[in-house]
Amino acid sequence: KQEKHFRSKEAELIKKERLTPWNVDTLSSDGFEKTIINPPTQADKPKSEDDIGKDFWDEHEDDIKHYGMLSDYDKSAEFLRKKPHLVCEATANYLTIWCITLECQEKNDLMHHVARQTILMQYILELAKQVKRDPRETFQLFFKRIKVADEQYMEALDDEHRALIGRVKERAKIRMETIEKEIEEEERQKRLGPGGLDPVEVFESLPEVMRDCFERKDIPMLQKVLKEMDPKDAQYYMKRCVDSGMWLPEGGGKAEGEKPEGEKQE
């Protein structure tokens, strides 16, 4: 049940990520340098047909994943020749988010593979910028070029691949931490007592002798401990116990006809 809830929260977070514009760009001079993956500023938001975002992903998800699973330059080029509409920022963005999901699922080998295909797509998009042409007109040129690329070019591609994997791992870690925090907060909200306090936090804040009383459910011992405490401290701690639901002043948390000495009488 807990695993199911975790996956449900992950699906919600992935949906939010998909609805958030991404800036997946490759900066280049003579070669390709570091790839940047950040939420864009207003000026960075796509202004082409790629702006359709989620609708594009919903319509072409299977084809994007098929491309991501290919492992051969010729097969990748042939697939994109049949489906040139996939050569766009939206595809690169989807593949990046998919990589993060795969890393969260500990499918490391598959993540590395899809990350490689993601880098190829980013290179195609960068080449289009360099020659100032539509990416759909340049992807075949890219695959011809990469077949005869020199060692320096391939090393640059490998560096980009490793850099992307590093960023994917970092984003996956953030996603997992976000999900865990959301689940923890949900559980905490469910635990809150009538006064809005968390019984776990209140219990941990109690003096050790009081914690022993609650663990043993020993009311006479609790009464003795409260009687020996400063009255203000006893009243403070018992009020927190009531507000957290650890102590029910009108029954359920005390022995019949008994009330801790530190609690105010009506």
C-alpha positions as CSV (number, residue, x, y, z in Angstrom):
1,K,0.0,0.0,0.0
2,Q,2.8,2.4,0.9
3,E,4.6,1.6,-2.4
4,K,1.4,2.3,-4.3
5,H,1.0,5.6,-2.5
6,F,4.6,6.5,-3.3
7,R,4.1,5.7,-7.0
8,S,0.9,7.8,-7.0
9,K,2.8,10.8,-5.6
10,E,5.6,10.2,-8.2
11,A,3.0,10.3,-11.0
12,E,1.6,13.5,-9.7
13,L,5.1,15.1,-9.6
14,I,5.9,13.8,-13.1
15,K,2.7,15.4,-14.3
16,K,3.7,18.7,-12.7
17,E,7.2,18.5,-14.4
18,R,5.6,17.9,-17.7
19,L,3.4,20.9,-17.4
20,T,6.3,23.1,-16.4
21,P,8.3,24.5,-19.4
22,W,11.8,23.2,-19.6
23,N,14.9,24.7,-21.1
24,V,17.0,21.8,-22.5
25,D,19.6,23.6,-24.5
26,T,23.1,22.8,-25.7
27,L,25.6,25.7,-25.8
28,S,28.3,25.4,-28.4
29,S,31.2,27.2,-30.0
30,D,33.4,25.0,-32.1
31,G,32.3,21.9,-30.2
32,F,29.6,21.2,-27.7
33,E,29.9,22.4,-24.2
34,K,27.7,21.9,-21.1
35,T,24.1,21.1,-21.4
36,I,21.8,23.2,-19.3
37,I,18.6,21.9,-17.7
38,N,16.7,24.6,-15.8
39,P,13.2,26.0,-15.6
40,P,13.3,28.8,-18.2
41,T,12.8,32.5,-17.6
42,Q,9.9,34.2,-19.4
43,A,12.2,35.0,-22.3
44,D,13.3,31.3,-22.6
45,K,9.9,29.9,-23.1
46,P,9.5,28.2,-26.5
47,K,7.6,30.3,-29.0
48,S,7.4,27.7,-31.8
49,E,4.9,24.8,-32.3
50,D,7.0,23.0,-29.6
51,D,5.0,25.1,-27.1
52,I,2.2,22.6,-27.3
53,G,4.1,20.7,-24.6
54,K,1.9,18.2,-22.9
55,D,-0.5,17.7,-25.9
56,F,2.5,16.8,-28.0
57,W,3.7,14.3,-25.5
58,D,0.3,12.7,-25.1
59,E,0.0,12.4,-28.8
60,H,3.5,11.1,-29.6
61,E,4.6,9.4,-26.3
62,D,4.9,6.0,-27.8
63,D,7.0,7.2,-30.8
64,I,9.3,9.3,-28.5
65,K,9.9,6.3,-26.3
66,H,10.5,4.1,-29.4
67,Y,13.2,6.6,-30.5
68,G,14.6,6.6,-27.0
69,M,15.1,2.8,-27.1
70,L,16.9,2.8,-30.4
71,S,20.6,2.0,-30.3
72,D,21.8,2.4,-33.8
73,Y,22.6,5.6,-35.7
74,D,21.1,4.3,-39.0
75,K,17.9,3.1,-37.3
76,S,17.5,6.4,-35.4
77,A,17.9,8.4,-38.6
78,E,15.5,6.1,-40.5
79,F,12.9,6.4,-37.7
80,L,13.2,10.2,-37.6
81,R,12.9,10.3,-41.4
82,K,9.5,8.6,-41.1
83,K,8.5,10.8,-38.2
84,P,10.3,14.2,-38.7
85,H,7.9,15.9,-36.3
86,L,9.7,14.3,-33.4
87,V,12.8,16.4,-34.1
88,C,12.0,19.2,-31.7
89,E,12.6,20.6,-28.2
90,A,9.5,18.9,-26.9
91,T,11.0,15.4,-27.7
92,A,14.3,16.4,-26.0
93,N,12.4,17.6,-22.9
94,Y,10.2,14.4,-22.7
95,L,13.3,12.2,-23.0
96,T,15.0,14.2,-20.2
97,I,12.1,13.8,-17.8
98,W,11.9,10.1,-18.8
99,C,15.5,9.7,-17.8
100,I,14.8,11.2,-14.4
101,T,11.9,8.7,-14.0
102,L,14.0,5.8,-14.9
103,E,16.7,6.9,-12.5
104,C,14.0,7.1,-9.7
105,Q,13.0,3.5,-10.6
106,E,16.6,2.4,-10.4
107,K,16.6,1.4,-14.1
108,N,20.1,2.7,-14.4
109,D,21.2,0.9,-17.6
110,L,18.1,2.0,-19.5
111,M,18.5,5.6,-18.2
112,H,22.0,5.7,-19.5
113,H,20.8,4.4,-22.9
114,V,17.9,6.9,-23.2
115,A,20.2,9.7,-22.0
116,R,22.5,8.9,-25.0
117,Q,19.5,9.3,-27.4
118,T,18.6,12.5,-25.6
119,I,22.0,13.9,-26.3
120,L,21.8,13.0,-30.0
121,M,18.5,14.9,-30.2
122,Q,20.1,17.9,-28.5
123,Y,23.0,17.8,-30.9
124,I,20.6,17.8,-33.8
125,L,18.8,20.8,-32.4
126,E,22.1,22.6,-31.9
127,L,23.2,21.9,-35.4
128,A,20.0,23.4,-36.7
129,K,20.8,26.5,-34.7
130,Q,24.3,26.7,-36.1
131,V,23.2,26.4,-39.8
132,K,20.0,28.4,-39.1
133,R,17.7,25.8,-40.5
134,D,14.7,23.8,-39.3
135,P,15.9,20.8,-37.2
136,R,13.7,18.5,-39.4
137,E,16.0,19.5,-42.3
138,T,19.3,18.8,-40.5
139,F,18.9,15.5,-38.6
140,Q,20.1,13.5,-41.6
141,L,23.1,15.7,-42.0
142,F,23.9,15.1,-38.3
143,F,23.8,11.3,-38.6
144,K,26.0,11.5,-41.7
145,R,28.5,13.7,-39.8
146,I,28.6,11.5,-36.7
147,K,29.5,8.5,-38.7
148,V,32.8,10.1,-39.8
149,A,33.3,12.3,-36.7
150,D,36.8,12.6,-35.4
151,E,37.9,11.6,-31.9
152,Q,37.6,15.1,-30.4
153,Y,33.9,15.3,-31.6
154,M,33.0,11.9,-30.1
155,E,34.8,12.8,-26.8
156,A,32.7,16.0,-26.6
157,L,29.6,13.9,-27.2
158,D,30.6,11.5,-24.4
159,D,31.3,14.4,-22.1
160,E,27.8,15.7,-22.8
161,H,26.4,12.3,-22.1
162,R,28.1,12.0,-18.8
163,A,27.1,15.5,-17.8
164,L,23.5,14.8,-18.6
165,I,23.6,11.6,-16.5
166,G,25.0,13.6,-13.6
167,R,22.2,16.2,-13.8
168,V,19.5,13.5,-14.2
169,K,20.8,11.8,-11.0
170,E,20.6,15.1,-9.2
171,R,17.1,15.9,-10.4
172,A,16.0,12.3,-9.5
173,K,17.3,12.8,-6.0
174,I,15.4,16.0,-5.7
175,R,12.2,14.3,-7.0
176,M,12.5,11.4,-4.5
177,E,13.2,13.8,-1.6
178,T,10.1,15.9,-2.6
179,I,7.9,12.9,-2.7
180,E,9.1,11.6,0.6
181,K,8.5,15.0,2.2
182,E,5.0,15.2,0.8
183,I,4.2,11.7,2.1
184,E,5.7,12.6,5.5
185,E,3.7,15.8,5.7
186,E,0.5,13.9,4.7
187,E,1.1,11.4,7.5
188,R,1.9,14.2,9.9
189,Q,-1.4,16.0,9.1
190,K,-3.3,12.8,9.7
191,R,-1.6,12.4,13.1
192,L,-2.4,15.9,14.4
193,G,-4.4,16.0,17.6
194,P,-7.4,18.3,18.5
195,G,-5.0,21.2,19.3
196,G,-3.0,20.8,16.1
197,L,0.1,19.2,17.5
198,D,1.8,16.1,16.2
199,P,1.9,13.4,18.9
200,V,5.2,12.0,17.6
201,E,6.9,15.4,17.9
202,V,5.2,16.0,21.3
203,F,6.3,12.6,22.6
204,E,9.9,13.2,21.6
205,S,9.8,16.6,23.4
206,L,8.7,15.1,26.7
207,P,11.1,14.5,29.6
208,E,12.4,11.0,29.6
209,V,10.5,10.1,32.8
210,M,7.2,11.1,31.1
211,R,8.0,9.2,28.0
212,D,8.5,6.1,30.1
213,C,5.0,6.6,31.6
214,F,3.3,6.9,28.2
215,E,5.2,3.9,26.8
216,R,4.2,1.8,29.8
217,K,0.7,3.3,29.9
218,D,1.3,3.7,33.7
219,I,-1.1,6.4,35.0
220,P,-0.1,6.1,38.7
221,M,3.5,6.5,37.6
222,L,2.6,9.5,35.5
223,Q,0.7,11.1,38.4
224,K,3.7,10.7,40.6
225,V,6.1,12.2,38.0
226,L,3.8,15.2,37.5
227,K,3.4,15.8,41.2
228,E,7.2,15.9,41.6
229,M,7.6,18.4,38.7
230,D,7.3,22.2,38.8
231,P,3.5,22.8,38.4
232,K,4.0,25.1,35.5
233,D,6.1,22.5,33.7
234,A,3.6,19.8,34.4
235,Q,0.7,21.9,33.1
236,Y,2.7,22.8,30.0
237,Y,3.6,19.2,29.1
238,M,0.1,17.9,29.8
239,K,-1.5,20.6,27.7
240,R,0.7,19.6,24.8
241,C,-0.2,15.9,25.4
242,V,-3.9,16.9,25.2
243,D,-3.4,19.1,22.1
244,S,-1.7,16.2,20.3
245,G,-4.3,13.6,21.3
246,M,-1.8,11.7,23.4
247,W,-4.0,12.3,26.5
248,L,-7.8,12.5,26.4
249,P,-8.9,14.6,29.4
250,E,-12.4,13.2,29.5
251,G,-11.6,9.6,29.1
252,G,-9.7,7.1,27.0
253,G,-6.3,8.3,28.1
254,K,-6.6,8.0,31.8
255,A,-7.8,5.5,34.4
256,E,-11.4,5.7,35.4
257,G,-12.1,8.5,37.9
258,E,-8.5,9.7,37.7
259,K,-6.8,12.8,36.4
260,P,-3.1,13.6,36.4
261,E,-2.1,16.0,39.2
262,G,-0.6,18.5,36.7
263,E,-3.8,19.0,34.8
264,K,-6.2,21.7,35.7
265,Q,-9.4,20.7,37.4
266,E,-12.6,22.0,36.0
